[in-house]
Amino acid sequence: MAQVKRDRFVRAVLGFVVGAASAMAPGVARAQSSGGWALDRFQPTPYGDNFFLAEHPWYSSQRVFSVGAVVDFASNPLVLRRTFDDGRMDSVNVVSSMLVAHVGGAVSFADRVGLALSFPLSLSQAGERSTAGGVDFGPAGSLAPGDLQVGLRVRLFGQADSDAFSLHLGAQTFIPVGSRENNTGDGGLRLEPRLIAAGRGGPVRWAVNVGFQVRTQDIAASNLAVGNEFRASAALGFVADDGRFTIGPEAYLHSSVRELASGESAFFQDGQFGAEVLGSVHYLIADTILLGAGAGPGIARGYGVPSFRGLFSVAYAPITRPPPVGPVDTDRDGVMDPDDQCVTVPMGPHPDPQRRGCPALDTDGDGVYDFEDQCVNDPMGANPDPERRGCPLVDRDGDGVFDREDQCPDTHQGPNPDPTRRGCPAGDRDNDTVLDHDDVCPDTPQGPFPDPARRGCPLPDRDGDTVPDPTDHCPDQPGAPSSDPNLNGCPSTVSMQAGRIVLLEPIYFATDRADIQRRSDRLLDRVADVLRSSPHIRRVSCDGHTDNRGDPEYNLGLSQRRMQSVMDWLVAHGIDASRLEAHGYGMTRPIADNTTREGRARNRRVEFVILDPAQPGAAPGQTTVLTTTTPTVAPNTSDQSGRRRRRRH
């Protein structure tokens, strides 16, 4: 009965449950007893091989050296199942996940001998501690090194990657660096000789390895004994991309060869053997970097067999390719290098008809290849030009109307587009704010008195005195605006002509002074009435002029003072000073011949020039009536005694 219980316990320490890759969970404290062994069943092939589980040897004619790493995740590699005397059973995930990194390298020489080194490091173990038969089992609580793996292989005949069949001898030695407490070592030396057969035929790589692992020290863990093992592995890979790509299944199995306590052989007995299968893929990037990935389940309930294993590898493993014979096609696009204008770039499915062996380019990324794109650097966008392949419709002025429809392609249509001319702004030739397409009089400003019956037109003014006919009491006789309806637009001492307030009587000043004589009050009052009745007149210049008699500098100052007096009079009688400015020009702006009495009389004048708004028909210096009759100051002379005197007129 005791023997049956021992056999049952031996079969209880085994396998896995498929789980997620949560291997980074922290472990618990280390067991203090020797309850473990080298739990991880994965033994990486030399870096640079195209399989994970079965060696597919390479030598120096193909590759001289390699260095790399493999990350190995195993789910539930150690589950303890216990059966009690009363028939009850339970199970404990002693090591529910295990993450191991293998790092190392390989080297070959004489195209026949290969050496390899791999050092495992347990990064993380998770699980639940348990005791069976007085032995404490549990996961490692921190980083833990494993047994160092040193490998040797010798080629007997053939090359694995160029011949359909090759044969090799190999051996693996495991140096006890790991510890049983951390489930990373046996505590003794292990040696595994093996026979390796491998080859490549067409698109297939294959490998079969058979070995026998000898332990110099048997491992006793409670009632479980781990001793010598038979091991075998196999792999089949489908090859593409000139041997760079390999994909296919892999498998390995192991079985204890010891004798059980019952006297029976443990060879392939329940709980004494296990197996794993993987789907794997490897790819050699740029003939230098070899990447690999694999995953698969464990089979049977052998000790240390996980329910799931995942692998990822990376190695720097440059290969040596023999120099090509004959014409070379570096980019393998079917165009030999001497004829290929793009030696390292395959021409792809859309070759450039103008450049042999080159792919068609699409510089602007608009789907039209450069050789047929009339605008190579400008994407055709959502509005392609139907007349220019690969070009966008152009809108030079950026107003949203494409040039092919824009009647003003260089002028933005603005916020008020012309309804009669696509893409053009609505015009306003007379600058009266009424756009031409709505303006009945597009060349005549509507002025301060727009005609309500004719949009954009001024009210009629037959006599041109700025008083519109409907309010002009004398519509056929030029006059000036007046606050008196009966005088509005009728002739008086003031009239509106050619952009000026024209005086039909003179302004009288005191002799040789700027004082305005009272008899001119009535005339200036009429000027003030015109300005009050014309609020649209925003600025008027009061200009004073003299003839050429007298001292020029004196005449200039006197004319300035007199015009300032006129301006002050108007301001004092209710005209806003901001509407007025005063200028004395002296004799600098004659409008007639100063050699005649009549000419000099015309040059002595006062003008009220309307500056704002600008008046149509007004010309600089234009005048119609002489408006000053005050004597002009004559030039100063001196007698023999040096006294100064003035000659008056």
C-alpha positions as CSV (number, residue, x, y, z in Angstrom):
1,M,0.0,0.0,0.0
2,A,2.9,2.4,0.8
3,Q,4.5,1.6,-2.6
4,V,1.2,2.5,-4.4
5,K,1.1,5.8,-2.6
6,R,4.7,6.6,-3.5
7,D,4.0,5.9,-7.2
8,R,0.9,8.1,-7.1
9,F,2.9,11.0,-5.6
10,V,5.6,10.6,-8.3
11,R,2.9,10.9,-11.0
12,A,1.5,14.0,-9.2
13,V,4.5,16.3,-9.8
14,L,3.9,17.4,-13.4
15,G,2.7,19.7,-16.3
16,F,0.7,22.9,-16.9
17,V,-2.5,24.8,-17.4
18,V,-2.6,27.3,-20.3
19,G,-2.4,30.8,-18.9
20,A,-1.8,34.5,-19.7
21,A,1.7,35.9,-19.8
22,S,1.6,37.4,-16.3
23,A,5.1,36.2,-15.5
24,M,6.2,39.4,-13.9
25,A,4.1,38.9,-10.7
26,P,6.4,38.9,-7.7
27,G,7.3,35.6,-6.1
28,V,7.3,34.7,-2.5
29,A,10.2,34.0,-0.2
30,R,12.7,31.2,-1.2
31,A,12.2,27.7,0.2
32,Q,14.8,26.8,2.7
33,S,14.9,23.0,1.6
34,S,16.2,21.5,-1.6
35,G,12.7,21.0,-3.2
36,G,13.5,22.0,-6.8
37,W,15.7,21.3,-9.8
38,A,16.4,22.8,-13.2
39,L,12.7,23.2,-13.9
40,D,12.9,25.0,-17.3
41,R,12.8,22.3,-20.0
42,F,13.7,24.7,-22.8
43,Q,17.3,24.5,-24.0
44,P,17.9,27.0,-26.8
45,T,19.7,26.0,-30.0
46,P,22.9,28.0,-30.9
47,Y,22.0,31.5,-31.8
48,G,21.7,31.8,-35.6
49,D,19.9,28.5,-36.0
50,N,16.6,28.6,-37.8
51,F,14.7,26.6,-35.2
52,F,14.2,26.9,-31.4
53,L,14.1,23.2,-30.4
54,A,16.1,21.2,-32.9
55,E,19.6,22.2,-34.1
56,H,20.0,23.0,-37.8
57,P,23.8,23.5,-37.8
58,W,25.7,26.3,-39.6
59,Y,29.5,26.6,-40.0
60,S,32.0,29.2,-41.0
61,S,31.3,29.0,-44.8
62,Q,27.8,30.3,-44.0
63,R,28.3,32.3,-40.7
64,V,31.3,32.9,-38.6
65,F,29.7,34.0,-35.3
66,S,26.5,35.1,-33.6
67,V,25.3,36.7,-30.4
68,G,21.8,36.9,-29.2
69,A,19.1,36.4,-26.6
70,V,15.9,34.4,-26.1
71,V,13.0,35.4,-23.8
72,D,11.2,32.2,-22.6
73,F,7.8,32.3,-20.9
74,A,6.3,29.1,-19.4
75,S,2.9,28.8,-17.8
76,N,2.4,26.4,-14.9
77,P,5.6,24.4,-15.3
78,L,5.2,22.9,-11.8
79,V,1.8,21.8,-10.5
80,L,1.6,19.6,-7.3
81,R,-1.4,17.2,-7.2
82,R,-1.9,15.4,-4.0
83,T,-4.2,12.4,-3.1
84,F,-5.1,11.9,0.5
85,D,-5.9,8.6,2.3
86,D,-9.6,9.4,2.2
87,G,-9.6,9.7,-1.6
88,R,-9.6,13.5,-1.7
89,M,-7.4,15.2,-4.3
90,D,-6.2,18.8,-4.7
91,S,-3.6,20.6,-6.8
92,V,-1.4,23.6,-6.1
93,N,0.3,25.8,-8.8
94,V,3.6,25.8,-7.2
95,V,5.2,27.6,-10.1
96,S,2.3,29.2,-12.1
97,S,4.5,31.2,-14.4
98,M,8.2,31.5,-15.2
99,L,10.1,34.0,-17.3
100,V,13.7,33.2,-18.3
101,A,16.1,35.1,-20.5
102,H,18.9,33.2,-22.3
103,V,21.9,35.1,-23.5
104,G,25.0,33.9,-25.3
105,G,26.7,33.4,-28.6
106,A,28.2,30.9,-31.0
107,V,31.3,30.6,-33.2
108,S,32.4,28.3,-36.0
109,F,35.8,27.6,-37.5
110,A,37.3,25.3,-40.2
111,D,33.8,25.1,-41.7
112,R,33.3,22.0,-39.5
113,V,33.4,22.8,-35.8
114,G,30.9,24.9,-33.9
115,L,31.0,26.1,-30.3
116,A,28.1,27.7,-28.4
117,L,27.4,29.2,-25.0
118,S,24.1,30.1,-23.4
119,F,23.5,31.5,-19.9
120,P,19.9,31.4,-18.5
121,L,18.6,34.0,-16.0
122,S,15.3,33.5,-14.3
123,L,13.7,37.0,-14.4
124,S,10.5,36.1,-12.5
125,Q,8.6,33.2,-11.0
126,A,5.1,33.3,-9.6
127,G,3.2,30.6,-7.7
128,E,2.1,29.2,-4.4
129,R,4.4,27.5,-1.9
130,S,3.4,24.0,-0.8
131,T,4.9,21.1,1.2
132,A,4.7,17.5,0.2
133,G,6.4,14.6,2.0
134,G,8.2,17.1,4.2
135,V,9.7,18.9,1.2
136,D,9.1,22.6,0.6
137,F,8.3,23.6,-3.0
138,G,7.9,27.2,-4.3
139,P,8.8,29.9,-6.8
140,A,12.0,31.9,-6.6
141,G,11.6,35.3,-5.1
142,S,14.1,37.2,-7.1
143,L,16.4,37.1,-10.2
144,A,18.2,33.8,-10.2
145,P,20.9,32.4,-12.6
146,G,20.6,29.0,-14.2
147,D,23.0,26.3,-15.2
148,L,25.4,27.5,-17.8
149,Q,25.0,25.6,-21.2
150,V,28.2,24.9,-23.3
151,G,27.7,23.2,-26.6
152,L,29.9,21.6,-29.2
153,R,29.0,20.2,-32.7
154,V,31.1,18.7,-35.4
155,R,30.0,18.2,-39.0
156,L,30.5,14.6,-40.3
157,F,29.3,15.2,-43.8
158,G,27.0,17.6,-45.8
159,Q,25.8,21.1,-45.1
160,A,22.5,21.5,-43.3
161,D,21.4,24.5,-45.4
162,S,22.6,23.5,-48.8
163,D,22.3,19.7,-48.9
164,A,19.2,17.5,-48.6
165,F,20.9,15.5,-45.8
166,S,23.7,16.2,-43.4
167,L,24.9,14.5,-40.3
168,H,26.6,15.9,-37.2
169,L,27.7,15.0,-33.7
170,G,26.9,17.2,-30.8
171,A,27.2,17.5,-27.1
172,Q,25.8,19.8,-24.4
173,T,27.3,20.4,-21.0
174,F,25.4,22.0,-18.2
175,I,27.7,23.6,-15.6
176,P,25.9,23.9,-12.2
177,V,25.6,27.6,-11.7
178,G,21.9,27.6,-10.7
179,S,20.3,26.4,-7.5
180,R,17.6,24.0,-6.6
181,E,16.0,26.5,-4.2
182,N,15.4,28.8,-7.2
183,N,14.3,26.0,-9.6
184,T,17.2,26.9,-11.8
185,G,19.8,24.1,-11.3
186,D,20.3,20.5,-10.3
187,G,23.3,21.1,-8.2
188,G,25.4,18.8,-10.3
189,L,27.0,18.5,-13.8
190,R,24.9,17.3,-16.7
191,L,26.1,16.0,-20.1
192,E,24.1,15.3,-23.2
193,P,25.6,13.8,-26.3
194,R,23.4,13.9,-29.3
195,L,23.2,12.9,-33.0
196,I,22.0,15.6,-35.4
197,A,20.5,15.1,-38.8
198,A,19.4,18.1,-40.9
199,G,19.0,19.3,-44.4
200,R,17.3,21.5,-46.9
201,G,15.5,20.5,-50.0
202,G,13.8,23.2,-52.2
203,P,11.5,25.3,-50.0
204,V,11.9,23.1,-46.9
205,R,14.3,23.0,-44.0
206,W,14.3,20.0,-41.5
207,A,16.1,18.8,-38.5
208,V,16.0,15.8,-36.2
209,N,18.1,15.6,-32.9
210,V,18.4,12.5,-30.6
211,G,20.2,12.7,-27.3
212,F,20.7,11.2,-23.9
213,Q,21.2,13.4,-20.9
214,V,23.3,12.0,-18.1
215,R,23.0,13.5,-14.6
216,T,26.0,13.1,-12.4
217,Q,23.7,13.6,-9.5
218,D,20.1,12.2,-9.3
219,I,17.6,14.7,-7.9
220,A,15.3,13.5,-5.1
221,A,12.4,15.9,-4.4
222,S,10.0,14.3,-1.9
223,N,9.0,11.0,-3.6
224,L,10.0,12.3,-7.1
225,A,13.3,11.3,-8.5
226,V,14.8,13.0,-11.6
227,G,17.6,11.1,-13.3
228,N,18.9,10.3,-16.7
229,E,16.7,11.2,-19.7
230,F,16.2,10.3,-23.3
231,R,15.6,13.4,-25.4
232,A,14.5,14.0,-29.0
233,S,13.5,17.0,-31.1
234,A,12.4,17.7,-34.6
235,A,11.5,20.7,-36.8
236,L,10.1,21.3,-40.2
237,G,10.3,24.8,-41.8
238,F,9.0,26.2,-45.1
239,V,11.5,28.6,-46.6
240,A,11.0,31.9,-48.6
241,D,12.8,35.0,-49.5
242,D,16.1,33.3,-50.6
243,G,16.3,31.4,-47.3
244,R,15.7,34.4,-45.0
245,F,12.2,33.4,-43.9
246,T,11.4,30.1,-42.2
247,I,8.0,29.1,-40.7
248,G,6.8,25.7,-39.5
249,P,6.2,23.3,-36.6
250,E,8.7,22.1,-34.0
251,A,8.4,19.5,-31.2
252,Y,10.5,17.8,-28.6
253,L,9.9,15.0,-26.1
254,H,11.8,13.5,-23.1
255,S,11.4,10.5,-20.9
256,S,13.0,9.3,-17.8
257,V,15.0,6.0,-18.2
258,R,15.3,5.1,-14.6
259,E,13.8,2.2,-12.8
260,L,10.7,3.0,-10.7
261,A,10.5,1.9,-7.0
262,S,8.0,-0.8,-8.2
263,G,10.8,-2.3,-10.3
264,E,9.2,-1.2,-13.6
265,S,11.0,0.9,-16.2
266,A,10.0,4.6,-16.2
267,F,10.5,4.8,-19.9
268,F,7.4,6.6,-21.3
269,Q,5.4,5.8,-18.2
270,D,2.7,8.2,-17.1
271,G,4.3,11.2,-15.2
272,Q,7.7,10.2,-16.4
273,F,7.7,11.7,-19.9
274,G,6.5,14.9,-21.5
275,A,6.5,16.8,-24.8
276,E,5.9,20.2,-26.3
277,V,5.0,21.5,-29.8
278,L,5.6,24.9,-31.2
279,G,4.6,27.0,-34.2
280,S,7.7,29.1,-35.0
281,V,8.8,31.7,-37.4
282,H,12.3,33.1,-38.1
283,Y,13.3,36.0,-40.4
284,L,16.8,37.2,-41.2
285,I,16.8,41.0,-41.8
286,A,19.3,42.4,-44.2
287,D,21.3,39.1,-43.9
288,T,22.3,40.3,-40.4
289,I,19.6,40.3,-37.7
290,L,17.7,37.1,-37.1
291,L,14.4,37.5,-35.3
292,G,12.3,34.5,-34.1
293,A,9.0,33.9,-32.3
294,G,7.3,30.7,-31.3
295,A,4.4,29.5,-29.1
296,G,2.7,26.2,-28.3
297,P,1.3,23.9,-25.6
298,G,2.8,21.2,-23.5
299,I,1.7,17.5,-24.0
300,A,1.5,14.8,-21.4
301,R,2.3,15.3,-17.7
302,G,6.1,15.0,-17.4
303,Y,7.8,17.0,-14.7
304,G,8.6,20.6,-15.8
305,V,6.3,20.5,-18.9
306,P,4.4,23.8,-19.1
307,S,0.8,24.1,-20.3
308,F,2.0,26.8,-22.6
309,R,5.3,28.2,-23.8
310,G,6.1,31.5,-25.6
311,L,9.5,32.4,-27.1
312,F,11.0,35.4,-28.7
313,S,14.6,35.7,-29.9
314,V,16.9,38.2,-31.5
315,A,20.4,37.6,-32.7
316,Y,23.1,39.4,-34.5
317,A,24.0,36.6,-37.0
318,P,25.5,37.9,-40.2
319,I,25.7,35.4,-43.0
320,T,28.4,35.1,-45.7
321,R,27.0,34.7,-49.1
322,P,29.1,33.5,-52.0
323,P,29.8,36.1,-54.6
324,P,27.2,35.9,-57.5
325,V,28.2,34.3,-60.7
326,G,27.2,36.2,-63.9
327,P,24.8,39.1,-64.0
328,V,23.7,40.4,-60.7
329,D,20.2,41.5,-59.7
330,T,20.8,43.1,-56.4
331,D,17.2,44.2,-55.8
332,R,15.8,40.9,-57.2
333,D,13.3,42.7,-59.4
334,G,14.1,40.7,-62.6
335,V,16.2,43.5,-64.1
336,M,20.0,42.8,-64.0
337,D,22.1,45.5,-62.4
338,P,23.9,46.6,-65.7
339,D,20.4,47.5,-67.1
340,D,18.9,48.6,-63.8
341,Q,18.8,52.4,-63.2
342,C,17.7,51.7,-59.6
343,V,20.0,48.9,-58.6
344,T,19.0,48.6,-54.9
345,V,15.3,49.5,-55.3
346,P,12.9,46.9,-56.8
347,M,10.8,48.3,-59.6
348,G,7.6,46.8,-57.9
349,P,4.2,46.4,-59.5
350,H,4.3,49.9,-61.1
351,P,7.6,50.3,-62.9
352,D,8.6,53.6,-64.3
353,P,8.4,53.4,-68.1
354,Q,11.1,56.0,-68.4
355,R,13.6,54.5,-66.0
356,R,14.5,50.8,-66.5
357,G,14.2,48.8,-63.2
358,C,12.9,51.7,-61.2
359,P,9.5,52.0,-59.5
360,A,7.2,54.7,-60.7
361,L,7.4,57.7,-58.3
362,D,4.5,59.8,-57.0
363,T,6.4,62.7,-55.4
364,D,3.3,64.6,-54.4
365,G,1.4,61.5,-53.2
366,D,-1.8,62.3,-55.3
367,G,-2.0,58.9,-56.9
368,V,-0.7,60.1,-60.3
369,Y,2.8,58.8,-61.0
370,D,5.4,61.4,-61.9
371,F,5.9,60.2,-65.5
372,E,2.3,61.3,-66.3
373,D,1.9,64.0,-63.7
374,Q,2.1,67.5,-65.1
375,C,2.4,68.9,-61.6
376,V,4.9,66.6,-59.9
377,N,5.2,68.6,-56.6
378,D,1.6,69.7,-56.3
379,P,-1.1,67.2,-55.3
380,M,-4.1,67.4,-57.5
381,G,-6.3,67.5,-54.4
382,A,-10.1,67.3,-54.4
383,N,-10.5,69.6,-57.4
384,P,-8.2,68.2,-60.2
385,D,-7.7,70.1,-63.4
386,P,-9.3,68.0,-66.2
387,E,-6.9,69.6,-68.7
388,R,-3.7,69.0,-66.8
389,R,-3.2,65.4,-65.5
390,G,-2.2,65.4,-61.8
391,C,-2.6,69.1,-61.3
392,P,-5.0,71.0,-59.0
393,L,-7.3,73.6,-60.3
394,V,-5.6,77.0,-59.8
395,D,-7.0,79.9,-57.8
396,R,-4.4,82.6,-58.0
397,D,-6.3,85.2,-56.0
398,G,-7.5,82.7,-53.4
399,D,-11.2,83.8,-53.6
400,G,-12.6,80.3,-54.0
401,V,-13.3,80.7,-57.7
402,F,-10.9,78.7,-59.8
403,D,-9.0,80.5,-62.6
404,R,-10.7,78.7,-65.4
405,E,-14.0,80.3,-64.3
406,D,-12.6,83.5,-62.8
407,Q,-13.0,86.6,-64.9
408,C,-10.7,88.4,-62.5
409,P,-8.1,85.7,-61.7
410,D,-5.7,88.1,-60.0
411,T,-8.3,90.1,-58.0
412,H,-10.1,88.6,-55.0
413,Q,-13.8,88.9,-55.4
414,G,-14.1,90.1,-51.9
415,P,-17.2,90.2,-49.7
416,N,-19.2,91.8,-52.5
417,P,-18.8,89.7,-55.6
418,D,-20.0,91.0,-58.9
419,P,-23.1,88.9,-59.9
420,T,-22.4,89.6,-63.6
421,R,-18.7,88.7,-63.6
422,R,-17.7,85.4,-62.0
423,G,-14.9,85.8,-59.4
424,C,-14.7,89.6,-59.7
425,P,-15.4,92.1,-57.0
426,A,-18.4,94.4,-57.5
427,G,-17.1,97.8,-58.7
428,D,-17.8,101.3,-57.5
429,R,-16.4,103.6,-60.2
430,D,-17.8,106.8,-58.6
431,N,-16.8,105.8,-55.1
432,D,-20.2,106.6,-53.6
433,T,-20.5,103.2,-51.8
434,V,-23.2,102.1,-54.2
435,L,-21.8,99.1,-56.1
436,D,-21.9,99.5,-59.9
437,H,-24.3,96.7,-60.5
438,D,-26.9,98.5,-58.3
439,D,-25.8,102.0,-59.3
440,V,-28.1,103.8,-61.8
441,C,-25.4,106.4,-62.2
442,P,-22.2,104.4,-61.8
443,D,-20.0,107.3,-63.0
444,T,-21.6,110.0,-60.9
445,P,-21.4,110.0,-57.1
446,Q,-24.7,110.2,-55.3
447,G,-23.3,112.9,-53.1
448,P,-24.8,114.3,-50.0
449,F,-28.3,114.4,-51.6
450,P,-29.0,111.0,-53.1
451,D,-32.0,110.5,-55.3
452,P,-34.4,108.1,-53.6
453,A,-35.9,107.2,-57.0
454,R,-32.6,106.4,-58.7
455,R,-30.1,104.3,-56.6
456,G,-26.6,105.7,-56.6
457,C,-27.7,109.0,-58.3
458,P,-27.6,112.5,-56.9
459,L,-30.8,114.6,-56.8
460,P,-31.0,116.9,-59.9
461,D,-29.2,120.3,-59.6
462,R,-29.8,122.1,-62.9
463,D,-27.9,125.3,-61.9
464,G,-25.0,123.4,-60.2
465,D,-25.1,125.3,-57.0
466,T,-25.1,122.2,-54.8
467,V,-28.7,122.8,-53.8
468,P,-30.8,120.0,-55.3
469,D,-33.7,121.0,-57.4
470,P,-36.5,119.8,-55.0
471,T,-35.3,122.2,-52.3
472,D,-33.8,124.9,-54.6
473,H,-36.0,128.0,-54.5
474,C,-34.3,129.2,-57.7
475,P,-33.4,126.0,-59.6
476,D,-32.3,127.7,-62.7
477,Q,-30.2,130.5,-61.1
478,P,-27.0,129.6,-59.3
479,G,-27.0,130.5,-55.7
480,A,-25.9,128.9,-52.4
481,P,-27.5,126.9,-49.6
482,S,-29.4,128.9,-47.0
483,S,-31.3,128.1,-43.9
484,D,-34.1,130.3,-45.2
485,P,-36.2,128.2,-47.6
486,N,-37.1,131.2,-49.7
487,L,-33.4,132.0,-50.2
488,N,-32.1,128.5,-50.5
489,G,-30.3,128.2,-53.8
490,C,-31.1,131.7,-54.9
491,P,-28.5,134.3,-56.0
492,S,-27.1,136.5,-53.3
493,T,-23.7,137.8,-52.2
494,V,-22.5,134.2,-52.1
495,S,-22.7,131.3,-54.6
496,M,-21.4,127.8,-54.8
497,Q,-19.2,127.3,-57.9
498,A,-16.5,124.7,-58.8
499,G,-15.8,123.5,-55.3
500,R,-15.7,126.9,-53.7
501,I,-17.9,129.2,-51.7
502,V,-17.6,132.2,-54.1
503,L,-18.0,135.8,-52.6
504,L,-19.7,138.3,-55.0
505,E,-18.7,141.1,-52.7
506,P,-15.4,141.9,-51.0
507,I,-14.4,141.5,-47.4
508,Y,-13.2,144.8,-46.0
509,F,-10.2,144.9,-43.6
510,A,-8.7,147.9,-41.8
511,T,-5.9,149.5,-43.7
512,D,-2.6,147.6,-43.2
513,R,-4.3,145.5,-40.4
514,A,-6.2,142.2,-40.0
515,D,-9.3,143.7,-38.4
516,I,-12.5,143.0,-40.3
517,Q,-14.6,146.1,-40.9
518,R,-18.2,145.8,-39.7
519,R,-19.7,146.4,-43.1
520,S,-18.4,142.9,-44.0
521,D,-20.4,141.2,-41.2
522,R,-23.4,140.7,-43.5
523,L,-21.3,139.0,-46.1
524,L,-19.5,136.7,-43.6
525,D,-22.9,136.0,-41.9
526,R,-24.0,134.7,-45.3
527,V,-20.9,132.5,-45.5
528,A,-21.7,131.1,-42.0
529,D,-25.3,130.4,-43.1
530,V,-23.9,128.4,-46.1
531,L,-21.7,126.3,-43.8
532,R,-24.5,125.8,-41.3
533,S,-26.9,124.7,-44.1
534,S,-24.3,122.3,-45.6
535,P,-23.2,120.0,-42.8
536,H,-21.8,117.6,-45.4
537,I,-19.0,120.1,-45.9
538,R,-16.5,118.8,-43.4
539,R,-13.5,121.0,-44.2
540,V,-13.0,124.5,-45.7
541,S,-9.8,126.4,-46.3
542,C,-9.9,130.2,-45.9
543,D,-7.2,131.4,-48.3
544,G,-5.9,135.0,-48.6
545,H,-3.9,136.4,-51.6
546,T,-2.2,139.7,-52.5
547,D,-0.8,141.3,-55.6
548,N,2.9,141.8,-56.1
549,R,3.2,145.3,-54.6
550,G,4.9,145.7,-51.3
551,D,7.4,143.6,-49.3
552,P,6.7,139.8,-50.1
553,E,7.4,138.7,-46.5
554,Y,5.2,141.3,-45.0
555,N,2.4,140.6,-47.5
556,L,2.7,136.9,-46.6
557,G,2.3,137.6,-42.9
558,L,-0.5,140.1,-43.4
559,S,-2.5,137.7,-45.5
560,Q,-2.1,135.0,-42.9
561,R,-3.3,137.2,-40.1
562,R,-6.3,138.4,-42.1
563,M,-7.4,134.8,-42.9
564,Q,-7.0,133.9,-39.2
565,S,-9.4,136.8,-38.5
566,V,-11.9,135.5,-41.0
567,M,-11.7,132.0,-39.4
568,D,-12.1,133.5,-35.9
569,W,-15.1,135.5,-37.0
570,L,-16.8,132.3,-38.3
571,V,-16.0,130.3,-35.2
572,A,-17.4,133.1,-33.1
573,H,-20.6,132.9,-35.1
574,G,-21.2,129.2,-34.5
575,I,-19.0,127.4,-37.0
576,D,-17.0,124.5,-35.6
577,A,-13.3,125.3,-35.7
578,S,-12.6,121.7,-36.8
579,R,-14.3,122.5,-40.1
580,L,-12.0,125.5,-40.9
581,E,-8.3,126.2,-41.6
582,A,-6.6,129.5,-42.5
583,H,-3.8,130.1,-45.0
584,G,-2.2,133.3,-46.1
585,Y,-0.3,133.0,-49.4
586,G,0.7,136.6,-50.0
587,M,1.7,137.2,-53.6
588,T,2.9,133.5,-54.2
589,R,-0.2,132.4,-56.1
590,P,-1.3,135.0,-58.7
591,I,-4.1,134.2,-61.1
592,A,-3.7,137.3,-63.3
593,D,-1.1,139.7,-64.7
594,N,0.2,142.0,-62.0
595,T,1.4,144.6,-64.5
596,T,-2.2,145.8,-65.0
597,R,-4.6,147.4,-62.6
598,E,-7.3,144.8,-63.4
599,G,-4.8,141.9,-63.0
600,R,-3.7,143.2,-59.6
601,A,-7.3,143.5,-58.5
602,R,-8.0,139.9,-59.4
603,N,-4.9,138.7,-57.5
604,R,-6.1,140.5,-54.3
605,R,-8.7,137.9,-53.2
606,V,-10.1,135.8,-50.4
607,E,-11.2,132.2,-51.3
608,F,-13.2,129.6,-49.4
609,V,-12.0,126.3,-50.9
610,I,-14.0,123.2,-50.0
611,L,-11.5,120.5,-49.1
612,D,-13.7,117.7,-47.7
613,P,-15.5,116.2,-49.4
614,A,-13.5,116.7,-52.6
615,Q,-15.5,118.6,-55.1
616,P,-15.9,117.3,-58.7
617,G,-14.7,119.9,-61.3
618,A,-12.6,121.9,-58.8
619,A,-9.0,122.7,-60.0
620,P,-6.2,123.9,-57.8
621,G,-5.8,127.7,-57.9
622,Q,-9.1,128.1,-59.8
623,T,-11.2,131.1,-58.9
624,T,-14.0,133.0,-60.5
625,V,-14.5,136.3,-58.6
626,L,-12.1,138.8,-57.0
627,T,-13.2,139.2,-53.4
628,T,-10.9,141.7,-51.7
629,T,-10.6,145.4,-52.3
630,T,-8.5,146.5,-49.4
631,P,-5.3,148.4,-50.3
632,T,-2.2,146.2,-50.8
633,V,0.9,147.1,-48.8
634,A,3.6,148.6,-51.0
635,P,7.3,147.7,-50.7
636,N,9.1,149.4,-47.9
637,T,11.6,152.2,-48.9
638,S,14.1,154.2,-46.9
639,D,15.0,157.9,-47.1
640,Q,18.6,159.3,-46.8
641,S,18.3,159.6,-43.0
642,G,17.7,155.9,-42.7
643,R,14.1,156.3,-41.5
644,R,11.6,153.7,-43.0
645,R,8.4,154.8,-44.7
646,R,5.5,152.9,-46.4
647,R,3.6,154.0,-49.5
648,R,-0.1,153.3,-49.3
649,H,-2.7,152.9,-52.0
